Every structure is written in structure tokens, then in C-alpha cells.
């Protein structure tokens, strides 16, 4: 577990733009049971989350179509919620950071860590915008 004061600014990069933090398995179940589209970000302390994933997600929301619901869990902190979120992302192996789009509770788009590492935030944003335009 990471100290709360260490991850606070990393959490706020998402909560400040409208993401709701999920802390329990029940939170994840309830969030993904909602009708419409839900974007869930498995946040992380790593450099690729800071340089690529979080900015890419932020830029992606500058799109005409976007998800109805924005939620996040923090790997290494929100253990129960992260496990539940990852269980919903099967068949993809657990990775953090990762970004998943659900529609009516079904996984419709996934960006794994290996799609985030070494890729600019703009490319991640563009990838997500295509998914939003297709599913939102």
C-alpha cells in the first residue's frame, strides 16, 4: 500500500476532471451495473500513468461523444476495488495502468499497460475518442 499523501495528487488528476473513486467491490459492481457507458481507469503510481494514461484520458474527454460515467480505482491502494475491476476486464490480464470502456455492463474497449507505455498521451486520447464515437 502506498501512503495516502503520496497518491493524493495522482488521484486528483482524475477526480478533478469528474472521475468518481471506487473503493470496494460493491462500488465497482454498482458502477458497472449502470446503463450507458462507463469508463474505468485503473490508476497507478508508475511513470506511464503520469505521462501517458492520465493525460490521455483527460484529452480524450475533449470530444463531442464521451462516456456517461467516469470511475477509477487505484492499483496498490484500492485493493478490493482494483481486483473487482480487473475481474470484469477478463480475458485481459491484470495491468496497471489500464483503461476500459463498458457499455451496459459489457466490456467494449480495453487499453492495457503495454498499449500505454512509450506511447504519447495524444495517441491514447485518439484511441479512446474512436471508442467513444463507436460506443457512446
N, C-alpha and C positions, 0 to 999 in steps of 0.2 A: 504494500500500500504506500502510495505517495502522500507526503504531508499536504493537508488541505491548502495551506498558504502557497505551496509550490504550484498546484494545478489550478488555483483560482483564476489567474489571468487567462489560462488556456480554455477553461470552461466559459469564461465571459466572452471570448471571441465568438462563441456560438450563441450563448443566451442573450447577448446584446443585440443580436440580429433576429431574435424571435424564437430560438430553439428552446424547448422545454426539456429539462433534465429528467431522466428516468433513473430511479434509484433501486427499484425492486423488480422481481419477476412479474408481479402483478401489474406494475406500471407499464411494462413492455407489452404484456398481453392486452391490457386495456387500450394502449396507444395503437397497436396494430389491428385491433378489432374495429376501429372506426371506419366508417365508409369514406370513400375517396382515396386520395393519395397521401402517403406518409413517407417522408424522407427521414431516415435514421442514420446518424453519423456515429460510428464507434471512434470516439476521440482518443487521442494518445499523446503522450509526452514527447514522442520522438520528433526529430527534425523534419521528417517528411510530412508530419501532421501540421507543423508550424509553417513550413514554407510552401506546401503544396495543397494539402487537403482542406484545411480550414479556409484559406483564401479562395481556393477553387469553389468551395461550397458558397462562400459569400458572393463571389462574382456570378455564380450560376443563378442566384435569386434575382438578378437584374434581367429578368426575362418576362415576356408577357404571360406565358404559362408557367406556373410553379406549383409545387405540392400544396395540398390543403393543410397538412400538419407537418411540423418540423420538430424532431425529437433527437436526443443524444444520450449516449452512455459514455462513461469514461473508463477505458481499459486500465486495469491495475488499481482502480479506485471503486467503481460501482460494480463489484464482482458479480453479484447475483443478477443484476440487470444486464450486464455485458454477456454473461453466459446465456441468458434467455434470448437476447437479441441474436446472438450468434447461432443459437439453435434454430431460429426462424430463418436463417440465411443458408441452411443446408440446401444443396450439396456443396456449397463453397466452404473451404476450410476456414477456421478462425484466423482473422488477421486484424491488425490494428496499425494504422487507421484503416477504416473501410467505410464505404458509403453505400446504402441500399435504398432503393425506392420500392415501396409496396403500394399496390392498388387493391382496395377492398380486402386487405389482409394477405394478398398474394405477392410474393417477390417477383418484380418485373424487370429490375435492373440492378446490377451489382458492380461496384468498383472495389477491387481488392487492393491490398497494400502494394503488390507488385505492379499494379496499374497507376499507383500514386508516386512511388519512389522514382526520383530522377525525371519526373515529368512536370512541366510548368503548370502553375495554378490555372492559367488560361486554358490549357488543354483539358484539364479536369472539368473546368466550368463548361466548356463546349460540349464535352461528353454528357454532362448532366442536362444541359439545355436540350439536347436531342432527345433524351429520355423524357424530360418534362413535356416537350412538344408531342411526343408519341403517346404519353400515358395520362397527362394531366388535363 
